[in-house]
Amino acid sequence: MSEIENSVNPNDMYYTIESKLKHDGYFVFSHNDLRTQYDENVLKRVPYKTNYNLQQEPSEQKESAAEDISSHIQNLMLEKFKDFGRSVEEDSHYDISEIISYLQAHMQRISRNVVGRDEIIEQLMYAILTGEHMLLMSRTGMAKSYLANEVFNTFENIRIFSAQASKDQTPDNYFGPYDIEDFKRGVIRHNIKGSIIEANLVLLDEFFDASDVVLRSLLSVLNERKFINGAEQIDVAIHTAIATANYLRLNEVTEAVLDRFLYKAIIPEDDDMYNSLLIDQAYAVRKGKPEEPLRKLPFEQILYLQNIIKNSNKKIQVVFPDSVKFMKNVVINKFASEVRKSEPEFFISPRKQAKMSDFLRASAILDNRYEVSLQDLRKMYFGLVTLNRFISVKQKDKQYKDVFIDAYEQTMSHFKATNAFQQIDFLLNIKNIFHVLRNDPSKKDKLHEEKGLIQGVRSLLMKLFPLKTRDDDNAMTIDSLKKSIIDINPAVEEVRELKQGILRDYKDIY
């Protein structure tokens, strides 16, 4: 056995979620009681490269894994030893399509156990993939906590913090009591073992029963992922928090806290007889307890996907075309304008609008794609509205979701009918050329030589101005590009704003 193998504790070879979080810059305690036994770690990690089967019995899993252990164990130990100090994005043994398939299988499993909640379950998965928080609201007895626990029970190698709020609680109930020994030495520091600070997934039950003092103390923890108590500042490991509530309490503090929850849903009452039968059948089997899956999804794989979704992975990128980014903001503004006809104070913050980019990359990944498309925009209601909340439109009750979908479909149809999409592509292509020339002015006089840069513009020019004749590539100059912009007759107001913005922003180019 090599010197490296002699010097390594086998239990340390199989890095857990703690090491992943540490490498991502989180402050995390390690506790021996959270480590699994050596043989279990081997059995869990060898099948990573095999096909997942949620129906496979644990005994079958062990037998199939045991065949590979004897030949793989030494290589696996060395591989894991080398992996220490590497970031999540550098792991090459993750099969993204396999992770997605496994995640979708779990979503179907949860849907069978929590009947009639398919859309909310999908929303919860988006919250976890993007590392955002979610608020679940309903009347009592609607299985909010049960749903959250079913979702959390999908993952392994995680820490979960759960608390039921009450008005008598203090921040210490969430962040841990003061450390007595440190206090004797004149140091004020929390004993955070087992607190919300260490947790990856958090359930905050009866959220608005908490006092404003507690809610205010949670602000930085939920948003900045930092616990700040005077001189004591600790990075928090929270990935996603799910809060549940039976009512909504609004004041300055609660409004600020609510803004930290990108995803929100109301669980509606359901009197459908067939669904009621399915609920009875599920309860007969589970007795109200979350299902223990035969195979769970290692949470480090979710962190791996999140790095891609957040555009932090250097090797794997989800392409997000500028034209789709532009239409994202167009659709959001159209939707907000429609809602303001009934609710003049309705507002979508720039922060939420920007975070929709992460959601759209998650939508593409969940569909096994590496490019965001215009079709992904249709799903933005997951992050823009409270699911199952109604608004009065022309004296009729209508779900916010439906208002959004109407705005999306009308916008897409109108832009297609007026050729606005071609105008947007053309203007963004010229903007890209101007951006390149600003960074490298030497290309201004050799623009005709940049075949790859101008080819897209030339083909769009022929579509937009079919009656105009074009010479060869030598005719493509800064002045001709500027004239082409000026010649554009905007089909819609948004194209006019784009046109004026480019002419204004790139004056130094021409």
C-alpha positions in Angstrom: 0.0 0.0 0.0 1.3 3.4 -0.9 2.4 6.1 1.6 -0.7 8.2 0.7 -3.1 5.3 1.5 -1.3 4.6 4.8 -1.7 8.2 5.9 -5.4 8.5 5.2 -8.3 7.7 7.5 -10.8 5.8 5.3 -13.7 7.7 6.9 -12.2 10.9 5.6 -11.9 9.7 2.1 -15.6 10.0 1.4 -16.1 13.7 1.7 -19.5 14.7 2.9 -21.6 17.8 2.3 -19.5 19.6 5.0 -16.4 19.6 2.9 -18.4 20.8 -0.2 -19.8 23.7 1.8 -16.4 24.6 3.2 -14.9 24.7 -0.3 -17.8 27.0 -1.3 -16.8 29.4 1.5 -19.4 28.4 4.1 -18.6 28.1 7.8 -19.6 24.6 8.8 -19.0 22.4 11.9 -18.1 18.8 11.5 -19.6 16.2 13.9 -18.6 12.6 14.0 -22.1 11.5 14.7 -23.1 12.6 11.2 -20.6 10.4 9.4 -21.8 7.0 8.1 -19.8 3.8 8.4 -17.0 3.1 5.9 -18.8 0.2 4.2 -22.0 2.2 3.8 -20.1 5.1 2.2 -18.6 2.7 -0.3 -21.9 1.1 -1.1 -23.6 4.5 -1.6 -20.9 6.0 -3.8 -19.9 3.2 -6.1 -23.4 3.2 -7.7 -23.1 6.9 -8.6 -22.1 5.9 -12.1 -24.9 3.3 -12.5 -28.5 3.9 -13.5 -30.8 4.9 -10.6 -33.8 2.7 -9.8 -36.0 3.9 -7.0 -37.7 0.5 -6.9 -34.5 -1.5 -6.3 -34.4 -3.1 -2.9 -31.4 -2.2 -0.6 -30.3 -5.8 -0.6 -30.1 -5.7 -4.4 -28.3 -2.4 -4.3 -25.6 -3.9 -2.0 -25.2 -7.1 -4.0 -24.7 -5.2 -7.3 -22.3 -2.7 -5.6 -20.4 -5.5 -3.8 -19.3 -6.9 -7.2 -17.5 -3.7 -7.9 -16.1 -2.9 -4.5 -13.1 -5.3 -4.6 -11.8 -3.8 -7.8 -12.7 -0.2 -7.2 -11.9 0.3 -3.5 -8.2 1.3 -3.8 -8.8 3.6 -6.8 -11.8 5.1 -5.2 -9.8 6.0 -2.0 -7.1 7.6 -4.0 -9.6 9.4 -6.2 -11.4 10.8 -3.1 -8.1 11.8 -1.5 -7.2 13.9 -4.5 -10.7 15.4 -4.6 -10.0 17.2 -1.3 -9.5 20.9 -2.1 -11.4 20.7 -5.3 -14.5 22.7 -6.0 -17.9 21.2 -6.8 -17.6 22.3 -10.4 -14.5 20.2 -11.0 -16.2 16.8 -10.2 -16.3 14.9 -13.4 -18.1 11.8 -12.1 -21.5 13.5 -12.1 -23.9 12.6 -14.9 -26.2 15.6 -15.2 -29.0 13.8 -17.1 -28.9 11.0 -14.6 -29.2 13.4 -11.7 -32.2 15.1 -13.4 -33.8 11.8 -14.1 -33.4 10.8 -10.5 -34.8 14.1 -9.3 -37.8 13.8 -11.5 -38.4 10.3 -10.3 -38.5 11.7 -6.7 -40.9 14.5 -7.8 -43.3 11.8 -9.1 -42.9 9.8 -5.9 -43.7 12.9 -3.7 -46.7 13.6 -6.0 -48.1 10.2 -5.2 -47.8 10.7 -1.5 -48.9 14.4 -1.5 -51.9 14.3 -3.8 -52.9 17.3 -5.9 -49.7 19.3 -5.3 -47.8 18.6 -8.5 -47.2 22.3 -9.4 -46.2 23.2 -5.9 -43.8 20.3 -5.8 -42.2 21.5 -9.0 -42.0 25.0 -7.5 -40.2 23.6 -4.5 -37.7 21.8 -6.7 -37.0 25.1 -8.5 -36.4 26.7 -5.1 -33.9 24.0 -4.1 -32.1 24.0 -7.5 -31.7 27.8 -7.4 -30.9 27.9 -3.7 -33.8 30.1 -2.9 -36.5 30.1 -0.2 -40.2 29.3 -0.4 -43.3 30.3 1.6 -46.2 27.8 1.8 -49.6 29.2 3.0 -52.9 27.5 3.6 -55.6 26.8 6.2 -54.6 24.4 9.0 -54.4 20.7 8.3 -53.4 21.1 4.6 -50.2 19.1 4.9 -47.7 22.0 4.5 -45.1 20.6 6.9 -45.7 17.1 5.6 -44.9 18.2 2.0 -41.8 20.0 3.1 -40.5 17.0 5.0 -41.3 14.8 2.0 -39.1 17.0 -0.2 -36.3 17.2 2.4 -36.4 13.4 2.8 -35.3 13.2 -0.9 -31.7 14.1 0.0 -28.9 12.5 1.9 -25.7 14.1 3.4 -27.6 17.1 4.7 -28.4 18.8 8.0 -32.0 19.8 8.6 -33.2 22.4 11.0 -36.9 22.5 11.9 -38.7 24.8 14.3 -42.3 25.7 15.0 -42.5 29.4 15.7 -44.3 31.0 18.7 -44.4 34.5 20.1 -42.5 33.5 23.2 -39.4 32.4 21.3 -36.2 34.4 21.2 -33.4 34.4 18.6 -31.6 31.9 20.8 -34.2 29.3 19.8 -32.8 29.5 16.3 -29.2 30.5 16.6 -28.3 28.5 19.8 -27.8 29.7 23.4 -24.8 31.7 24.5 -21.7 29.6 25.1 -21.3 29.7 28.9 -17.6 28.9 28.9 -16.9 31.8 26.5 -19.2 34.0 28.5 -17.2 33.4 31.6 -14.1 34.6 29.7 -16.0 37.8 28.6 -16.7 36.6 25.1 -20.2 36.7 23.8 -20.6 33.8 21.4 -23.5 31.5 20.5 -23.2 27.7 20.7 -24.4 27.1 17.2 -24.3 23.3 17.3 -27.6 22.0 16.0 -28.8 25.5 15.2 -30.2 27.0 12.0 -26.7 28.3 11.2 -25.4 24.8 10.5 -28.4 23.6 8.6 -28.6 23.1 4.8 -32.4 22.8 4.6 -34.7 24.6 7.0 -38.4 24.3 7.9 -39.9 27.3 9.7 -43.4 26.2 10.7 -46.1 28.6 11.6 -43.7 31.3 10.5 -45.8 34.4 11.3 -46.4 33.3 14.8 -42.8 34.4 15.5 -42.2 37.8 17.0 -40.9 40.7 14.9 -37.6 40.5 16.9 -37.1 36.9 15.7 -38.1 37.7 12.1 -35.8 40.7 12.0 -32.9 38.5 13.2 -33.6 36.0 10.4 -33.3 38.7 7.6 -29.5 38.5 7.1 -29.5 34.8 7.7 -32.0 34.1 4.9 -30.7 36.7 2.4 -27.0 37.2 2.9 -26.5 33.8 4.6 -24.7 35.5 7.4 -25.3 35.5 11.1 -24.3 38.8 12.6 -24.4 39.5 16.3 -22.1 42.4 17.1 -18.5 41.2 16.7 -19.7 37.6 16.1 -20.2 37.1 12.3 -20.6 33.6 10.9 -21.2 32.3 7.4 -24.4 30.3 7.3 -24.8 27.0 5.5 -28.5 27.5 4.7 -29.3 26.4 1.1 -33.1 26.6 1.1 -35.6 27.5 3.8 -39.3 26.5 3.6 -41.7 28.6 5.7 -45.3 27.6 6.4 -48.1 29.9 7.6 -51.8 29.8 8.2 -52.2 33.5 7.8 -50.3 36.5 6.5 -49.2 39.2 8.9 -48.0 42.5 7.2 -45.9 45.2 8.7 -42.5 46.7 7.9 -40.6 43.7 9.3 -42.7 41.0 7.7 -42.7 42.7 4.3 -38.9 42.7 4.4 -38.8 39.1 5.4 -41.3 38.1 2.7 -39.1 39.6 0.0 -36.5 37.0 0.9 -38.9 34.3 -0.3 -38.7 34.2 -4.1 -41.2 31.4 -4.3 -44.6 31.5 -2.8 -47.7 29.3 -3.0 -51.1 28.9 -1.4 -52.3 25.4 -1.0 -55.9 25.4 -2.1 -58.8 23.4 -0.7 -59.6 20.4 -2.9 -63.0 18.7 -2.8 -62.3 16.5 -5.8 -63.6 13.0 -4.8 -61.0 11.1 -6.7 -58.2 13.1 -5.0 -59.9 12.5 -1.7 -59.7 8.8 -2.4 -56.0 9.0 -3.3 -55.3 10.9 -0.1 -57.1 8.2 2.0 -55.1 5.5 0.3 -51.8 7.4 0.8 -52.6 7.9 4.5 -53.5 4.3 5.0 -49.9 3.4 3.9 -47.9 6.3 5.4 -50.0 7.2 8.4 -49.0 10.8 7.8 -45.3 10.1 8.0 -42.9 11.0 5.1 -41.8 8.1 2.9 -38.3 6.8 3.4 -37.0 6.4 -0.1 -35.0 3.3 -0.9 -32.4 5.6 -2.5 -31.8 9.2 -1.8 -30.2 11.9 -3.9 -26.8 13.0 -2.5 -27.1 16.7 -1.8 -23.7 17.5 -3.2 -25.2 16.7 -6.6 -27.7 19.4 -6.0 -24.9 21.8 -5.2 -23.2 20.8 -8.4 -26.3 21.6 -10.4 -26.7 24.9 -8.6 -23.2 25.9 -9.5 -24.1 25.4 -13.2 -27.4 27.3 -12.8 -25.7 30.2 -11.0 -23.2 30.3 -13.9 -20.3 29.5 -11.5 -19.1 26.4 -13.2 -16.1 27.1 -15.5 -16.5 24.0 -17.6 -20.3 23.8 -18.1 -22.4 26.8 -19.1 -26.1 27.1 -19.8 -26.3 29.5 -22.8 -28.6 32.4 -22.2 -29.0 34.3 -25.5 -29.3 38.1 -25.3 -32.5 38.0 -27.3 -34.1 35.7 -24.6 -32.8 38.0 -21.8 -34.4 40.9 -23.6 -37.7 39.1 -24.0 -37.6 38.0 -20.3 -37.8 41.6 -19.2 -40.4 42.5 -21.9 -42.7 39.7 -20.7 -42.2 40.6 -17.0 -43.1 44.3 -17.7 -46.1 43.3 -19.8 -47.4 41.1 -16.9 -46.8 43.8 -14.3 -48.7 46.3 -16.5 -51.6 44.0 -16.7 -51.8 43.4 -12.9 -51.5 47.1 -12.2 -54.7 47.7 -14.1 -56.4 46.0 -11.1 -53.7 46.6 -8.4 -52.0 50.0 -9.0 -49.4 49.3 -6.3 -48.2 46.0 -7.8 -44.4 45.9 -8.0 -41.8 43.5 -9.2 -38.4 44.4 -7.7 -35.3 44.5 -9.9 -33.8 41.9 -7.6 -36.6 39.5 -8.3 -36.4 40.3 -12.0 -32.7 39.6 -12.1 -33.1 36.3 -10.2 -35.4 35.1 -12.9 -32.2 34.4 -14.9 -31.3 31.7 -12.4 -34.8 30.3 -12.6 -34.6 30.1 -16.4 -31.3 28.3 -16.4 -32.8 25.9 -13.9 -35.8 25.4 -16.2 -33.5 24.5 -19.1 -31.4 22.1 -17.0 -34.5 20.4 -15.6 -35.5 19.8 -19.3 -32.0 18.4 -20.0 -31.0 21.4 -22.1 -28.0 23.7 -22.0 -29.6 26.7 -23.6 -32.5 28.9 -22.3 -35.2 29.3 -24.9 -38.2 31.5 -25.3 -40.4 28.7 -24.2 -38.8 28.7 -20.7 -40.2 32.2 -20.2 -43.7 30.8 -20.0 -42.8 29.2 -16.6 -41.6 32.4 -15.0 -44.8 32.6 -13.0 -43.3 30.1 -10.6 -41.0 32.8 -9.3 -43.1 35.9 -10.1 -46.5 35.1 -8.6 -48.0 33.4 -5.5 -49.4 30.2 -6.9 -53.1 29.8 -6.5 -53.6 33.4 -5.5 -56.5 35.2 -7.3 -56.9 38.7 -8.6 -60.0 40.5 -9.8 -59.8 41.2 -13.6 -62.7 42.9 -15.2 -65.0 41.9 -12.3 -63.9 38.3 -12.6 -61.6 36.3 -10.3 -58.5 35.1 -12.1 -55.3 33.5 -10.9 -52.1 35.6 -11.1 -50.6 32.6 -13.0 -53.2 32.8 -15.7 -52.7 36.6 -16.0 -49.0 35.9 -16.5 -49.6 33.2 -19.1 -52.0 35.5 -21.0 -49.4 38.3 -21.0 -46.7 35.9 -22.2 -48.8 34.4 -25.1 -50.1 37.7 -26.3 -46.6 39.2 -26.3 -45.1 36.2 -28.2 -47.9 36.3 -30.8 -47.7 40.1 -31.3 -43.9 40.1 -31.6 -44.0 37.2 -34.1 -46.7 38.8 -36.2 -44.9 42.2 -36.4 -41.4 40.7 -37.1 -40.2 42.3 -33.8 -38.1 39.2 -33.1 -36.0 39.8 -36.2 -35.6 43.4 -35.3 -34.4 42.5 -31.8 -31.9 39.9 -33.2 -30.6 42.4 -35.7 -30.1 45.2 -33.2 -28.5 42.9 -30.6 -26.1 41.6 -33.3 -25.0 45.1 -34.1 -24.7 45.9 -30.4 -22.4 42.9 -30.1 -20.3 44.2 -33.0 -20.0 47.6 -31.4 -19.0 46.0 -28.1 -16.2 44.1 -29.8 -15.0 47.2 -31.6 -15.1 49.3 -28.4 -12.8 46.7 -26.8 -10.6 46.4 -29.9 -10.6 49.6 -31.9 -8.1 48.2 -34.4 -10.9 46.1 -35.9 -12.8 49.2 -37.0 -10.9 49.6 -40.3 -10.9 45.8 -41.0 -14.6 45.1 -40.2 -15.1 43.4 -43.6 -12.4 40.9 -42.6 -14.4 39.8 -39.5 -16.5 37.2 -41.4 -17.8 35.5 -38.3 -18.7 38.8 -36.6 -20.7 40.2 -39.5 -22.3 37.2 -41.2 -25.3 37.1 -38.8 -25.9 40.8 -39.4 -25.8 40.5 -43.2 -28.4 37.6 -43.2 -30.7 39.6 -41.0 -30.2 42.7 -43.2 -31.5 40.8 -46.2 -34.6 39.7 -44.2 -35.3 43.2 -42.8 -34.5 45.1 -46.0 -35.2 42.7 -48.9 -35.5 45.5 -51.5 -32.2 47.0 -50.8 -29.2 45.7 -52.7 -26.0 44.9 -50.8 -22.4 44.9 -52.1 -19.8 42.5 -50.9 -18.5 42.5 -47.4 -16.3 45.5 -48.0 -19.5 47.6 -47.8 -20.0 46.7 -44.2 -18.7 49.7 -42.2 -19.4 51.4 -39.0 -21.4 54.1 -40.9 -23.4 51.5 -42.7 -24.2 49.7 -39.5 -25.3 53.0 -37.9 -27.5 53.8 -40.9 -29.1 50.3 -40.7 -30.0 51.0 -37.1 -31.5 54.3 -38.0 -33.4 52.8 -40.9 -35.1 50.3 -38.6 -38.8 51.2 -38.2 -39.5 49.7 -34.7 -42.4 47.3 -34.8 -43.1 47.7 -31.0 -42.2 50.2 -28.3 -39.6 47.8 -26.8 -37.7 47.7 -30.0 -37.7 51.5 -30.2 -36.2 51.6 -26.7 -33.6 49.1 -27.7 -32.7 51.1 -30.9 -32.4 54.4 -29.0 -30.4 52.8 -26.2 -27.8 51.4 -28.7 -27.5 54.7 -30.6 -27.0 56.5 -27.3 -24.7 54.0 -25.6 -22.2 53.6 -28.5 -21.7 57.1 -29.7 -18.0 56.7 -29.2 -17.9 54.0 -31.8 -19.1 56.0 -34.8 
